[in-house]
Structures are given as C-alpha cells and as structure tokens.
Amino acid sequence: MNVSKLRYPYAALLIFFVFSMLFSSVSADDQEVASASISEAESVMLGAYEAVLEAENLDADVSGLLVRLNDGAKSLSNARMAFDVGDFSGAKSYAESASELGYGVMGEAKLLENAAADARANSSWVNLVISVVGVSVVLISSVVGYKLFKVNYYKRLSRMKPKVE
C-alpha cells in the first residue's frame, strides 16, 4: 500500500476534527452568552412585574404596561425556545429584546407610581381641608343654633303669665 494515499484521508479527518473542535468551543461560548442573556432578561422581567404591581397597588393605570410586559414575556419565551433548539444567537437577540422591554416598563412603572403617589397625597390634603371646613361649619351652626334657641325660649317664657288664684 502506498503511504501517500493514506495521508490524505487522515489529514482530512484531522482537519475536520480541528474545525469541529473550534466550532464547538465557539458554540459553547455562544451558549454561555445566550444563557447569561436569558438569565438577565428573566431577572429584568421579574423586576418589571414587581414595579408594575407596586404601581397598580397605588391605583395607577397600568393597562399599557401590561401589554408591554406581555410582549416582553413573549420575547423571553422565544429566547428560551431558541436556546433549546440550539439557536444561541437568536436566543441572545430575543433575550436582549425582553430585557430592553423590561427596563422600559420598569422606568414607566416608576413614573406612574410617583404620579399616583402624588395624586394620593393631593387627595389627602383635599380630604383634610374638606374635613376641617365641615367640622368648622358644624361647630358654628351648633353655637348659632343654640343662641337662637335660647333667645326664642326666653321670649316664650316671658310671654307666659303665671295664674295666681
């Protein structure tokens, strides 16, 4: 057998293994980056959900934020599915999209939360003023009513003539 004829298949096989090792190491790096992106997106989305819940507890209108949270959850779900099928660049892209939506929702939720807190504080002041005015009106009415009753009572009493037999 000719040794030179055997060299080419072995060389080709060696080159194939070298390239597959390079691609698998790149693939492993991509996998780690995609996994980290998905983990970050999950924590961002959790923070966004909590921020929206806090804003909703302060009676803020969060309906628009819920739609955007749903879009972020869809992106996160797409990222997980892409990761599961080995599309690590797609998974990273979807995860970054979910993170971006989550950060946007968190910012808007904080603004709505602050606006709702300000509205609640203003409402408290209005209620306080109304209460003070109401109590003052009741007190003044009571004093004036008592004085009128007293004057009227003495007038009726003085008109009464005692009968002496």
PASE-680871 format. One record per residue (C-alpha): residue number from 1; residue in one letter; chain; x, y, z. Coordinates in steps of 0.05 Angstrom, whole numbers, padded with zeros to 5 digits. Example, Ala and Ser with C-alpha at 12.3 -4.5 7.8 and 13.67 -1.06 7.14 Angstrom:
PT   nr  rest  kette       u       v       w
PT    1     A      A   00246  -00090   00156
PT    2     S      A   00273  -00021   00143
% end
This chain:
PT   nr  rest  kette       u       v       w
PT    1     M      A   00000   00000   00000
PT    2     N      A   00021   00069  -00015
PT    3     V      A   00031   00112   00047
PT    4     S      A   00018   00177   00010
PT    5     K      A  -00053   00154  -00008
PT    6     L      A  -00068   00142   00066
PT    7     R      A  -00042   00210   00086
PT    8     Y      A  -00097   00249   00052
PT    9     P      A  -00157   00217   00087
PT   10     Y      A  -00121   00222   00154
PT   11     A      A  -00104   00295   00141
PT   12     A      A  -00175   00309   00120
PT   13     L      A  -00201   00274   00182
PT   14     L      A  -00152   00313   00226
PT   15     I      A  -00174   00379   00195
PT   16     F      A  -00246   00360   00205
PT   17     F      A  -00235   00346   00279
PT   18     V      A  -00196   00411   00289
PT   19     F      A  -00251   00452   00257
PT   20     S      A  -00305   00416   00295
PT   21     M      A  -00268   00430   00360
PT   22     L      A  -00262   00504   00342
PT   23     F      A  -00336   00508   00324
PT   24     S      A  -00357   00471   00387
PT   25     S      A  -00316   00518   00431
PT   26     V      A  -00347   00578   00395
PT   27     S      A  -00414   00545   00404
PT   28     A      A  -00401   00534   00478
PT   29     D      A  -00383   00608   00485
PT   30     D      A  -00446   00628   00448
PT   31     Q      A  -00486   00581   00492
PT   32     E      A  -00458   00613   00555
PT   33     V      A  -00471   00683   00529
PT   34     A      A  -00542   00665   00509
PT   35     S      A  -00554   00632   00577
PT   36     A      A  -00529   00693   00613
PT   37     S      A  -00572   00739   00570
PT   38     I      A  -00634   00696   00585
PT   39     S      A  -00619   00698   00660
PT   40     E      A  -00611   00773   00658
PT   41     A      A  -00676   00780   00618
PT   42     E      A  -00712   00737   00669
PT   43     S      A  -00689   00780   00727
PT   44     V      A  -00706   00844   00690
PT   45     M      A  -00775   00819   00673
PT   46     L      A  -00786   00798   00746
PT   47     G      A  -00766   00868   00767
PT   48     A      A  -00813   00898   00715
PT   49     Y      A  -00871   00855   00740
PT   50     E      A  -00857   00877   00812
PT   51     A      A  -00853   00951   00792
PT   52     V      A  -00920   00945   00755
PT   53     L      A  -00951   00911   00815
PT   54     E      A  -00927   00967   00861
PT   55     A      A  -00955   01020   00814
PT   56     E      A  -01021   00982   00810
PT   57     N      A  -01025   00979   00886
PT   58     L      A  -01022   01056   00886
PT   59     D      A  -01082   01057   00838
PT   60     A      A  -01041   01076   00777
PT   61     D      A  -01068   01059   00708
PT   62     V      A  -01021   01003   00686
PT   63     S      A  -01061   00975   00628
PT   64     G      A  -01010   00998   00576
PT   65     L      A  -00953   00970   00616
PT   66     L      A  -00987   00902   00620
PT   67     V      A  -00988   00898   00544
PT   68     R      A  -00914   00914   00541
PT   69     L      A  -00900   00863   00596
PT   70     N      A  -00936   00811   00554
PT   71     D      A  -00892   00829   00494
PT   72     G      A  -00831   00821   00538
PT   73     A      A  -00855   00754   00563
PT   74     K      A  -00865   00731   00491
PT   75     S      A  -00793   00752   00474
PT   76     L      A  -00767   00715   00535
PT   77     S      A  -00807   00653   00515
PT   78     N      A  -00778   00658   00445
PT   79     A      A  -00709   00664   00474
PT   80     R      A  -00718   00601   00515
PT   81     M      A  -00745   00563   00455
PT   82     A      A  -00688   00586   00410
PT   83     F      A  -00638   00566   00464
PT   84     D      A  -00670   00497   00470
PT   85     V      A  -00662   00484   00395
PT   86     G      A  -00590   00509   00394
PT   87     D      A  -00601   00577   00361
PT   88     F      A  -00558   00615   00411
PT   89     S      A  -00552   00680   00372
PT   90     G      A  -00628   00682   00364
PT   91     A      A  -00636   00666   00438
PT   92     K      A  -00589   00723   00456
PT   93     S      A  -00626   00771   00409
PT   94     Y      A  -00694   00753   00439
PT   95     A      A  -00667   00757   00510
PT   96     E      A  -00638   00826   00496
PT   97     S      A  -00705   00848   00468
PT   98     A      A  -00741   00823   00530
PT   99     S      A  -00690   00859   00575
PT  100     E      A  -00700   00923   00536
PT  101     L      A  -00775   00919   00543
PT  102     G      A  -00768   00902   00617
PT  103     Y      A  -00724   00962   00631
PT  104     G      A  -00772   01007   00594
PT  105     V      A  -00832   00981   00633
PT  106     M      A  -00795   00989   00699
PT  107     G      A  -00780   01062   00683
PT  108     E      A  -00851   01077   00663
PT  109     A      A  -00879   01039   00723
PT  110     K      A  -00836   01082   00769
PT  111     L      A  -00862   01145   00736
PT  112     L      A  -00934   01122   00743
PT  113     E      A  -00921   01102   00815
PT  114     N      A  -00894   01171   00831
PT  115     A      A  -00953   01204   00796
PT  116     A      A  -01002   01160   00834
PT  117     A      A  -00967   01175   00900
PT  118     D      A  -00971   01250   00885
PT  119     A      A  -01044   01245   00867
PT  120     R      A  -01058   01206   00931
PT  121     A      A  -01021   01259   00972
PT  122     N      A  -01061   01315   00939
PT  123     S      A  -01125   01276   00952
PT  124     S      A  -01106   01270   01025
PT  125     W      A  -01096   01345   01030
PT  126     V      A  -01163   01358   00997
PT  127     N      A  -01197   01310   01045
PT  128     L      A  -01163   01344   01104
PT  129     V      A  -01186   01413   01082
PT  130     I      A  -01257   01388   01070
PT  131     S      A  -01258   01355   01138
PT  132     V      A  -01233   01418   01174
PT  133     V      A  -01284   01461   01138
PT  134     G      A  -01340   01411   01152
PT  135     V      A  -01324   01408   01227
PT  136     S      A  -01320   01484   01230
PT  137     V      A  -01388   01492   01197
PT  138     V      A  -01419   01442   01245
PT  139     L      A  -01389   01477   01306
PT  140     I      A  -01411   01547   01283
PT  141     S      A  -01480   01521   01265
PT  142     S      A  -01486   01489   01334
PT  143     V      A  -01466   01553   01370
PT  144     V      A  -01512   01597   01328
PT  145     G      A  -01569   01547   01335
PT  146     Y      A  -01562   01545   01410
PT  147     K      A  -01562   01621   01416
PT  148     L      A  -01625   01626   01372
PT  149     F      A  -01659   01571   01413
PT  150     K      A  -01641   01606   01478
PT  151     V      A  -01667   01674   01455
PT  152     N      A  -01731   01642   01429
PT  153     Y      A  -01740   01602   01493
PT  154     Y      A  -01735   01663   01537
PT  155     K      A  -01784   01701   01494
PT  156     R      A  -01835   01646   01501
PT  157     L      A  -01822   01641   01575
PT  158     S      A  -01832   01716   01585
PT  159     R      A  -01899   01714   01548
PT  160     M      A  -01927   01662   01594
PT  161     K      A  -01966   01693   01651
PT  162     P      A  -01970   01655   01716
PT  163     K      A  -02040   01645   01743
PT  164     V      A  -02049   01663   01814
PT  165     E      A  -02113   01643   01850
% end
